[in-house]
Amino acid sequence: MSIEFIGFSATQEVSETVLPQGPVVNKAFLGAVARAHEYAGFDRVLVAHSSASVDGFQVASYIASQTEKLGILLAHRPGFVAPTLAARQFATLDHFSDGRLAVHVISGGDDTEQQRDGDFLDHGQRYARTDEYLDIVKQTWSSSGAFDHEGQIYRHKGQNAGVRPVNGHSVPVYFGGSSDVAIEVAGKHADVYALWGESLAQVGETIARVRAAAAKYGRADKIRFSLSLRPVLAETEEKAWAKADAILATATERVGRNDHFSRRPQQPQNVGSQRLLDTAAQGKVVDERLWTGIAALTKAAGNSTGLVGTPEQVRDALLKYWELGVTTFLIRGFDPITDALQYGRELIPLVRAAVAEREAQDQSQRLAA
């Protein structure tokens, strides 16, 4: 797959500019979000996770029931269920979604957030647990018979799963985490390594570090890269920046009244957010159109940097990341359904066409050489 687009799902209408609307679990809204992304041409939607969120497995299952082709990226924190059980849960969901499942592994970057669910391991211990956890998950998926495991954290005897993923051996593993130890674990396990929307220089640096880590396991050419951004589009650049300014003004007024953001720590512990704040410290705009306003406002609470401009300008900005090695873009807006539909009309087809054209040119040049 040369290019992939992932959107964002939720069971409640909410964003930095939208105060929570309706019940926490709103099936009608979730179904509408999922179908809008499928209609708009997204490959997957993310089902996010936090210590306060609804259960992602059930959300993912509902999305699968409401769509026909849309893939699901289920965020999952290792350590709260046994890895053998998690492996069977993933495989079961993969079957109910007809092979549309991928798993986004997030070990956890904030002690306070982890402790809300009873996890008191420190940062390094969490990643050591993730490493062993994924070893067991993958063995549960792929083992040809019963196996035993005795490690530092987990011990299993005679595990032989009765359900395996649709393809018989695995579910795609996406991986988040920007610390040195996170990158080491990603190099071993990730099919796709996920970054937040940093500058071109930062992204290039991280890709090199992850590939170096993956090379230790003979995987440098197998790992792919995802980048998360918040595009702001309009028919002219001037109107796009005016739209961004309006979004920031509304968010400034509402974020403090929104529990989704007010419960987050003011100074993030996780390295990914710290790196985004470093980007924001460079100014409101980095690399011509990487917008840092929301990242600065929310202390980089997740996916919070944007690309601002016309669809053609944002396409060109995305292509610069693609040239660095990014083949997946997780994009979401501030008006969940409206923005997803706009991306499907105005941005995704432009990017797909440009990538296809460049790949055809590269193929032609290779054949002519």
C-alpha positions as a Python dict, from the first residue, in 0.01 Angstrom:
ca = {
    (1, 'M'): (0, 0, 0),
    (2, 'S'): (162, 324, -114),
    (3, 'I'): (-55, 565, 86),
    (4, 'E'): (-306, 520, 367),
    (5, 'F'): (-544, 761, 539),
    (6, 'I'): (-675, 709, 891),
    (7, 'G'): (-951, 914, 1047),
    (8, 'F'): (-1080, 947, 1402),
    (9, 'S'): (-1391, 793, 1556),
    (10, 'A'): (-1571, 882, 1877),
    (11, 'T'): (-1889, 787, 2060),
    (12, 'Q'): (-1962, 1151, 2147),
    (13, 'E'): (-1941, 1470, 1944),
    (14, 'V'): (-1652, 1664, 2097),
    (15, 'S'): (-1330, 1839, 1996),
    (16, 'E'): (-1119, 2133, 2107),
    (17, 'T'): (-1384, 2361, 1958),
    (18, 'V'): (-1694, 2154, 2037),
    (19, 'L'): (-1805, 2103, 2397),
    (20, 'P'): (-1932, 1747, 2458),
    (21, 'Q'): (-2268, 1701, 2291),
    (22, 'G'): (-2517, 1424, 2375),
    (23, 'P'): (-2463, 1103, 2573),
    (24, 'V'): (-2116, 958, 2622),
    (25, 'V'): (-2215, 655, 2418),
    (26, 'N'): (-2414, 781, 2122),
    (27, 'K'): (-2461, 499, 1872),
    (28, 'A'): (-2617, 727, 1612),
    (29, 'F'): (-2320, 964, 1620),
    (30, 'L'): (-2061, 685, 1612),
    (31, 'G'): (-2236, 521, 1320),
    (32, 'A'): (-2253, 851, 1133),
    (33, 'V'): (-1883, 918, 1194),
    (34, 'A'): (-1786, 572, 1071),
    (35, 'R'): (-2002, 588, 759),
    (36, 'A'): (-1879, 941, 682),
    (37, 'H'): (-1519, 822, 687),
    (38, 'E'): (-1598, 521, 471),
    (39, 'Y'): (-1782, 744, 222),
    (40, 'A'): (-1494, 994, 223),
    (41, 'G'): (-1241, 729, 123),
    (42, 'F'): (-1049, 677, 447),
    (43, 'D'): (-877, 341, 488),
    (44, 'R'): (-926, 318, 865),
    (45, 'V'): (-1052, 505, 1170),
    (46, 'L'): (-877, 518, 1504),
    (47, 'V'): (-1058, 402, 1815),
    (48, 'A'): (-867, 594, 2084),
    (49, 'H'): (-802, 497, 2444),
    (50, 'S'): (-759, 667, 2780),
    (51, 'S'): (-826, 583, 3144),
    (52, 'A'): (-1164, 757, 3110),
    (53, 'S'): (-1270, 626, 2769),
    (54, 'V'): (-1543, 381, 2677),
    (55, 'D'): (-1442, 24, 2593),
    (56, 'G'): (-1263, 22, 2259),
    (57, 'F'): (-1335, -341, 2168),
    (58, 'Q'): (-1708, -276, 2176),
    (59, 'V'): (-1670, 51, 1986),
    (60, 'A'): (-1464, -123, 1718),
    (61, 'S'): (-1718, -402, 1689),
    (62, 'Y'): (-1999, -149, 1640),
    (63, 'I'): (-1800, 36, 1372),
    (64, 'A'): (-1749, -293, 1189),
    (65, 'S'): (-2124, -357, 1197),
    (66, 'Q'): (-2200, -12, 1053),
    (67, 'T'): (-1953, -26, 761),
    (68, 'E'): (-1849, -259, 483),
    (69, 'K'): (-1487, -181, 398),
    (70, 'L'): (-1359, 66, 656),
    (71, 'G'): (-1061, -61, 855),
    (72, 'I'): (-1032, -13, 1230),
    (73, 'L'): (-724, 90, 1427),
    (74, 'L'): (-791, -11, 1787),
    (75, 'A'): (-575, 162, 2048),
    (76, 'H'): (-468, -78, 2322),
    (77, 'R'): (-263, -43, 2640),
    (78, 'P'): (-69, -357, 2729),
    (79, 'G'): (-81, -486, 3083),
    (80, 'F'): (-447, -467, 3182),
    (81, 'V'): (-546, -808, 3047),
    (82, 'A'): (-331, -1116, 2993),
    (83, 'P'): (-154, -1110, 2653),
    (84, 'T'): (-295, -1451, 2559),
    (85, 'L'): (-647, -1325, 2623),
    (86, 'A'): (-578, -1000, 2433),
    (87, 'A'): (-448, -1202, 2137),
    (88, 'R'): (-772, -1400, 2124),
    (89, 'Q'): (-982, -1085, 2162),
    (90, 'F'): (-799, -922, 1871),
    (91, 'A'): (-832, -1233, 1657),
    (92, 'T'): (-1202, -1264, 1735),
    (93, 'L'): (-1265, -899, 1646),
    (94, 'D'): (-1060, -947, 1329),
    (95, 'H'): (-1303, -1219, 1223),
    (96, 'F'): (-1615, -1019, 1308),
    (97, 'S'): (-1473, -729, 1104),
    (98, 'D'): (-1376, -954, 810),
    (99, 'G'): (-1005, -891, 853),
    (100, 'R'): (-1029, -514, 892),
    (101, 'L'): (-858, -484, 1232),
    (102, 'A'): (-522, -328, 1320),
    (103, 'V'): (-395, -263, 1673),
    (104, 'H'): (-231, 60, 1791),
    (105, 'V'): (-13, -25, 2091),
    (106, 'I'): (38, 259, 2340),
    (107, 'S'): (241, 169, 2648),
    (108, 'G'): (149, 489, 2832),
    (109, 'G'): (354, 804, 2874),
    (110, 'D'): (200, 962, 3185),
    (111, 'D'): (221, 812, 3533),
    (112, 'T'): (-97, 982, 3659),
    (113, 'E'): (-298, 858, 3363),
    (114, 'Q'): (-174, 500, 3412),
    (115, 'Q'): (-240, 504, 3785),
    (116, 'R'): (-607, 583, 3729),
    (117, 'D'): (-638, 226, 3604),
    (118, 'G'): (-415, 83, 3874),
    (119, 'D'): (-86, 68, 3684),
    (120, 'F'): (205, 185, 3900),
    (121, 'L'): (497, 70, 3684),
    (122, 'D'): (739, 342, 3581),
    (123, 'H'): (801, 446, 3221),
    (124, 'G'): (1084, 203, 3151),
    (125, 'Q'): (903, -85, 3316),
    (126, 'R'): (595, -21, 3104),
    (127, 'Y'): (795, -57, 2783),
    (128, 'A'): (969, -370, 2910),
    (129, 'R'): (622, -511, 2977),
    (130, 'T'): (505, -411, 2629),
    (131, 'D'): (800, -592, 2472),
    (132, 'E'): (722, -918, 2648),
    (133, 'Y'): (348, -869, 2602),
    (134, 'L'): (382, -839, 2225),
    (135, 'D'): (613, -1139, 2210),
    (136, 'I'): (335, -1345, 2367),
    (137, 'V'): (54, -1190, 2160),
    (138, 'K'): (236, -1267, 1838),
    (139, 'Q'): (321, -1620, 1947),
    (140, 'T'): (-43, -1678, 2042),
    (141, 'W'): (-145, -1570, 1693),
    (142, 'S'): (114, -1771, 1503),
    (143, 'S'): (204, -2078, 1709),
    (144, 'S'): (136, -2407, 1533),
    (145, 'G'): (46, -2571, 1862),
    (146, 'A'): (57, -2534, 2238),
    (147, 'F'): (342, -2325, 2380),
    (148, 'D'): (482, -2224, 2718),
    (149, 'H'): (623, -1888, 2818),
    (150, 'E'): (817, -1792, 3127),
    (151, 'G'): (947, -1437, 3129),
    (152, 'Q'): (1015, -1146, 3360),
    (153, 'I'): (648, -1046, 3382),
    (154, 'Y'): (431, -1318, 3229),
    (155, 'R'): (411, -1694, 3266),
    (156, 'H'): (187, -1916, 3053),
    (157, 'K'): (174, -2291, 3013),
    (158, 'G'): (11, -2486, 2732),
    (159, 'Q'): (-150, -2192, 2550),
    (160, 'N'): (-303, -2296, 2219),
    (161, 'A'): (-551, -2039, 2091),
    (162, 'G'): (-865, -2169, 1928),
    (163, 'V'): (-899, -1852, 1720),
    (164, 'R'): (-629, -1694, 1503),
    (165, 'P'): (-639, -1376, 1289),
    (166, 'V'): (-813, -1391, 954),
    (167, 'N'): (-483, -1418, 766),
    (168, 'G'): (-380, -1701, 997),
    (169, 'H'): (-81, -1545, 1168),
    (170, 'S'): (-107, -1175, 1261),
    (171, 'V'): (-293, -846, 1291),
    (172, 'P'): (-104, -528, 1185),
    (173, 'V'): (65, -362, 1482),
    (174, 'Y'): (93, 18, 1492),
    (175, 'F'): (309, 157, 1769),
    (176, 'G'): (333, 491, 1952),
    (177, 'G'): (604, 634, 2175),
    (178, 'S'): (893, 873, 2117),
    (179, 'S'): (1134, 798, 2401),
    (180, 'D'): (1453, 603, 2337),
    (181, 'V'): (1316, 289, 2501),
    (182, 'A'): (990, 320, 2303),
    (183, 'I'): (1180, 337, 1976),
    (184, 'E'): (1380, 27, 2068),
    (185, 'V'): (1060, -170, 2131),
    (186, 'A'): (903, -28, 1814),
    (187, 'G'): (1203, -142, 1612),
    (188, 'K'): (1136, -497, 1722),
    (189, 'H'): (758, -511, 1699),
    (190, 'A'): (596, -233, 1493),
    (191, 'D'): (457, -281, 1146),
    (192, 'V'): (379, 93, 1147),
    (193, 'Y'): (548, 347, 1375),
    (194, 'A'): (326, 647, 1453),
    (195, 'L'): (449, 1004, 1500),
    (196, 'W'): (261, 1319, 1581),
    (197, 'G'): (283, 1613, 1343),
    (198, 'E'): (634, 1744, 1390),
    (199, 'S'): (855, 1946, 1160),
    (200, 'L'): (1013, 1786, 856),
    (201, 'A'): (1352, 1784, 1027),
    (202, 'Q'): (1215, 1617, 1340),
    (203, 'V'): (1024, 1357, 1140),
    (204, 'G'): (1329, 1275, 930),
    (205, 'E'): (1537, 1234, 1244),
    (206, 'T'): (1283, 1003, 1409),
    (207, 'I'): (1242, 788, 1100),
    (208, 'A'): (1618, 736, 1091),
    (209, 'R'): (1623, 638, 1460),
    (210, 'V'): (1337, 391, 1421),
    (211, 'R'): (1490, 232, 1113),
    (212, 'A'): (1820, 194, 1299),
    (213, 'A'): (1637, 20, 1584),
    (214, 'A'): (1450, -202, 1338),
    (215, 'A'): (1775, -293, 1160),
    (216, 'K'): (1886, -481, 1471),
    (217, 'Y'): (1605, -728, 1397),
    (218, 'G'): (1646, -731, 1019),
    (219, 'R'): (1335, -515, 980),
    (220, 'A'): (1465, -179, 858),
    (221, 'D'): (1292, -215, 520),
    (222, 'K'): (971, -360, 665),
    (223, 'I'): (860, -91, 910),
    (224, 'R'): (629, 184, 780),
    (225, 'F'): (554, 528, 925),
    (226, 'S'): (239, 720, 1016),
    (227, 'L'): (202, 1094, 1084),
    (228, 'S'): (-90, 1257, 1268),
    (229, 'L'): (-209, 1604, 1165),
    (230, 'R'): (-509, 1839, 1177),
    (231, 'P'): (-554, 1990, 827),
    (232, 'V'): (-735, 2322, 794),
    (233, 'L'): (-853, 2379, 437),
    (234, 'A'): (-1007, 2668, 245),
    (235, 'E'): (-1022, 2787, -115),
    (236, 'T'): (-748, 3045, -58),
    (237, 'E'): (-449, 3052, 175),
    (238, 'E'): (-573, 3374, 334),
    (239, 'K'): (-911, 3217, 413),
    (240, 'A'): (-743, 2904, 548),
    (241, 'W'): (-536, 3102, 797),
    (242, 'A'): (-841, 3303, 896),
    (243, 'K'): (-1020, 2973, 957),
    (244, 'A'): (-729, 2852, 1172),
    (245, 'D'): (-737, 3173, 1374),
    (246, 'A'): (-1110, 3128, 1431),
    (247, 'I'): (-1059, 2768, 1541),
    (248, 'L'): (-792, 2876, 1789),
    (249, 'A'): (-1011, 3156, 1927),
    (250, 'T'): (-1301, 2917, 1983),
    (251, 'A'): (-1075, 2651, 2134),
    (252, 'T'): (-918, 2907, 2368),
    (253, 'E'): (-1262, 2987, 2504),
    (254, 'R'): (-1381, 2625, 2533),
    (255, 'V'): (-1091, 2394, 2616),
    (256, 'G'): (-1090, 2494, 2983),
    (257, 'R'): (-1458, 2395, 3009),
    (258, 'N'): (-1405, 2058, 2842),
    (259, 'D'): (-1336, 1759, 3069),
    (260, 'H'): (-1157, 1584, 2783),
    (261, 'F'): (-878, 1839, 2819),
    (262, 'S'): (-905, 1975, 3173),
    (263, 'R'): (-821, 1634, 3325),
    (264, 'R'): (-489, 1621, 3135),
    (265, 'P'): (-164, 1724, 3309),
    (266, 'Q'): (-48, 2077, 3235),
    (267, 'Q'): (311, 1966, 3179),
    (268, 'P'): (318, 1641, 2981),
    (269, 'Q'): (548, 1359, 3086),
    (270, 'N'): (546, 1177, 2754),
    (271, 'V'): (826, 1256, 2512),
    (272, 'G'): (593, 1284, 2212),
    (273, 'S'): (405, 1578, 2364),
    (274, 'Q'): (729, 1735, 2480),
    (275, 'R'): (859, 1720, 2124),
    (276, 'L'): (541, 1886, 1995),
    (277, 'L'): (584, 2164, 2249),
    (278, 'D'): (942, 2206, 2125),
    (279, 'T'): (797, 2246, 1778),
    (280, 'A'): (541, 2499, 1903),
    (281, 'A'): (820, 2695, 2071),
    (282, 'Q'): (964, 2761, 1725),
    (283, 'G'): (662, 2975, 1642),
    (284, 'K'): (302, 2971, 1528),
    (285, 'V'): (406, 2834, 1189),
    (286, 'V'): (691, 2592, 1115),
    (287, 'D'): (800, 2465, 772),
    (288, 'E'): (577, 2713, 589),
    (289, 'R'): (237, 2578, 700),
    (290, 'L'): (274, 2347, 1003),
    (291, 'W'): (43, 2523, 1250),
    (292, 'T'): (122, 2490, 1622),
    (293, 'G'): (-155, 2701, 1778),
    (294, 'I'): (-365, 2416, 1919),
    (295, 'A'): (-57, 2227, 2040),
    (296, 'A'): (56, 2531, 2237),
    (297, 'L'): (-293, 2587, 2379),
    (298, 'T'): (-352, 2227, 2493),
    (299, 'K'): (7, 2151, 2604),
    (300, 'A'): (26, 1913, 2308),
    (301, 'A'): (-263, 1696, 2422),
    (302, 'G'): (-236, 1434, 2150),
    (303, 'N'): (-270, 1502, 1779),
    (304, 'S'): (-268, 1882, 1787),
    (305, 'T'): (-55, 2031, 1508),
    (306, 'G'): (-212, 2119, 1175),
    (307, 'L'): (-139, 2198, 813),
    (308, 'V'): (-310, 2513, 691),
    (309, 'G'): (-373, 2615, 331),
    (310, 'T'): (-559, 2531, 15),
    (311, 'P'): (-609, 2162, -62),
    (312, 'E'): (-325, 2183, -313),
    (313, 'Q'): (-91, 2348, -62),
    (314, 'V'): (-169, 2092, 208),
    (315, 'R'): (-124, 1813, -47),
    (316, 'D'): (222, 1946, -129),
    (317, 'A'): (307, 1963, 243),
    (318, 'L'): (196, 1602, 293),
    (319, 'L'): (405, 1494, -5),
    (320, 'K'): (716, 1634, 161),
    (321, 'Y'): (653, 1398, 453),
    (322, 'W'): (582, 1114, 208),
    (323, 'E'): (922, 1177, 50),
    (324, 'L'): (1077, 1125, 394),
    (325, 'G'): (909, 784, 421),
    (326, 'V'): (566, 854, 571),
    (327, 'T'): (304, 637, 400),
    (328, 'T'): (15, 675, 646),
    (329, 'F'): (-154, 1000, 747),
    (330, 'L'): (-389, 1013, 1043),
    (331, 'I'): (-592, 1329, 980),
    (332, 'R'): (-883, 1471, 1171),
    (333, 'G'): (-1045, 1809, 1196),
    (334, 'F'): (-1230, 2008, 1456),
    (335, 'D'): (-1583, 1945, 1326),
    (336, 'P'): (-1566, 1564, 1318),
    (337, 'I'): (-1807, 1473, 1038),
    (338, 'T'): (-1797, 1790, 830),
    (339, 'D'): (-1417, 1795, 819),
    (340, 'A'): (-1390, 1424, 736),
    (341, 'L'): (-1622, 1477, 439),
    (342, 'Q'): (-1422, 1781, 326),
    (343, 'Y'): (-1099, 1580, 337),
    (344, 'G'): (-1265, 1313, 126),
    (345, 'R'): (-1377, 1564, -135),
    (346, 'E'): (-1081, 1799, -148),
    (347, 'L'): (-764, 1645, -4),
    (348, 'I'): (-746, 1265, -8),
    (349, 'P'): (-802, 1228, -385),
    (350, 'L'): (-535, 1492, -456),
    (351, 'V'): (-277, 1314, -242),
    (352, 'R'): (-358, 970, -379),
    (353, 'A'): (-331, 1097, -736),
    (354, 'A'): (0, 1272, -671),
    (355, 'V'): (151, 965, -504),
    (356, 'A'): (31, 737, -783),
    (357, 'E'): (183, 972, -1041),
    (358, 'R'): (518, 982, -863),
    (359, 'E'): (526, 607, -819),
    (360, 'A'): (449, 557, -1188),
    (361, 'Q'): (732, 793, -1278),
    (362, 'D'): (970, 607, -1049),
    (363, 'Q'): (868, 274, -1199),
    (364, 'S'): (916, 407, -1550),
    (365, 'Q'): (1262, 536, -1462),
    (366, 'R'): (1361, 202, -1310),
    (367, 'L'): (1248, 16, -1621),
    (368, 'A'): (1437, 257, -1844),
    (369, 'A'): (1760, 227, -1642),
}
